[in-house]
């Protein structure tokens, strides 16, 4: 039986994301999420993994939860906006792009 901690699973998931293996990251991060459901860093990474797999609805769910836990997380607002953009939800996308910007989030552009 595997007894990896949520932190160990999170770190492994982050490594899968870093090496462009989002599907593997999602599997590992789901395990971490089950162990620590209120940990926003795990949900944020899981959202990124889902987004990179093209699972935009699942990604949006994770970013919404992060925002519910930490309403001032500008990066989560930005990520939710990107998901909404992919899901053709212009109203939600514009709302969260504006919120992210108002909170000081700037893209690398």
C-alpha positions as MATLAB code, in Angstrom:
seq = 'XXXXXXXXXXXXXXXXXXXXXXXXXXXXXXXXXXXXXXXXXXXXXXXXXXXXXXXXXXXXXXXXXXXXXXXXXXXXXXXXXXXXXXXXXXXXXXXXXXXXXXXXXXXXX';
ca = [
       0.000    0.000    0.000;
       1.279    3.464   -0.925;
       1.604    5.889    1.979;
       2.866    8.984    0.177;
       1.905   12.191    1.919;
      -0.143   14.859    0.195;
       3.016   16.967   -0.009;
       5.009   14.168   -1.680;
       2.183   13.607   -4.167;
       1.974   17.358   -4.803;
       5.706   17.592   -5.486;
       5.545   14.594   -7.818;
       2.577   16.134   -9.632;
       4.455   19.415   -9.993;
       7.377   17.527  -11.514;
       5.050   15.879  -14.046;
       3.726   19.328  -14.944;
       7.242   20.704  -15.268;
       8.195   17.868  -17.641;
       5.039   18.328  -19.733;
       3.181   15.233  -18.534;
      -0.153   16.764  -17.499;
      -2.182   13.524  -17.610;
       0.207   11.847  -15.179;
       0.217   14.998  -13.070;
      -3.592   14.945  -12.873;
      -3.619   11.352  -11.600;
      -1.079   12.075   -8.867;
      -2.600   15.426   -7.933;
      -6.079   13.876   -7.625;
      -4.620   11.561   -5.002;
      -3.112   14.543   -3.203;
      -6.437   16.404   -3.406;
      -8.258   13.512   -1.771;
      -5.805   13.677    1.124;
      -5.900   17.483    1.463;
      -9.106   18.812   -0.200;
      -8.732   22.362    1.132;
      -5.100   22.795    0.052;
      -5.267   25.501   -2.616;
      -1.775   24.776   -3.974;
      -2.829   21.222   -4.816;
      -6.068   22.365   -6.450;
      -4.234   25.052   -8.425;
      -1.728   22.518   -9.751;
      -4.565   20.094  -10.511;
      -6.360   22.841  -12.421;
      -3.210   23.469  -14.453;
      -2.886   19.749  -15.187;
      -6.503   19.527  -16.360;
      -6.097   22.686  -18.442;
      -2.981   21.291  -20.126;
      -4.912   18.068  -20.901;
      -7.664   20.091  -22.566;
     -10.139   19.288  -19.780;
     -11.242   22.874  -19.363;
     -14.443   22.228  -17.365;
     -12.553   20.159  -14.790;
      -9.828   22.820  -14.652;
     -12.404   25.574  -14.139;
     -13.928   23.614  -11.240;
     -10.560   23.538   -9.488;
      -9.896   27.243  -10.003;
     -13.394   28.119   -8.737;
     -12.673   26.186   -5.553;
      -9.330   27.957   -5.124;
     -11.117   31.298   -5.525;
     -13.765   30.272   -2.992;
     -10.988   29.505   -0.496;
      -8.855   32.547   -1.388;
     -10.881   35.224   -3.236;
      -7.803   37.439   -3.709;
      -5.767   34.795   -5.574;
      -5.229   36.760   -8.779;
      -3.558   33.822  -10.543;
      -6.614   31.611   -9.928;
      -8.845   34.344  -11.388;
      -6.594   34.531  -14.431;
      -6.634   30.740  -14.863;
     -10.413   30.598  -14.498;
     -10.661   33.311  -17.154;
      -8.495   31.232  -19.502;
     -10.702   28.181  -18.903;
     -13.857   30.210  -19.528;
     -12.284   31.516  -22.725;
     -11.714   27.932  -23.935;
     -15.316   27.058  -22.981;
     -16.633   30.066  -24.964;
     -18.048   31.708  -21.835;
     -17.195   35.293  -22.707;
     -18.977   36.818  -19.720;
     -17.143   34.666  -17.170;
     -13.864   35.097  -19.016;
     -14.059   38.897  -19.101;
     -15.118   39.046  -15.434;
     -12.155   37.039  -14.199;
      -9.616   38.658  -16.522;
     -10.751   42.020  -15.073;
     -10.554   40.739  -11.505;
      -7.089   39.268  -12.042;
      -5.888   42.520  -13.556;
      -7.439   44.639  -10.793;
      -5.632   42.474   -8.239;
      -2.345   43.108   -9.977;
      -1.882   39.894  -11.960;
       0.194   40.543  -15.062;
       0.936   38.035  -17.792;
       4.483   37.636  -19.063;
       3.563   39.401  -22.335;
];
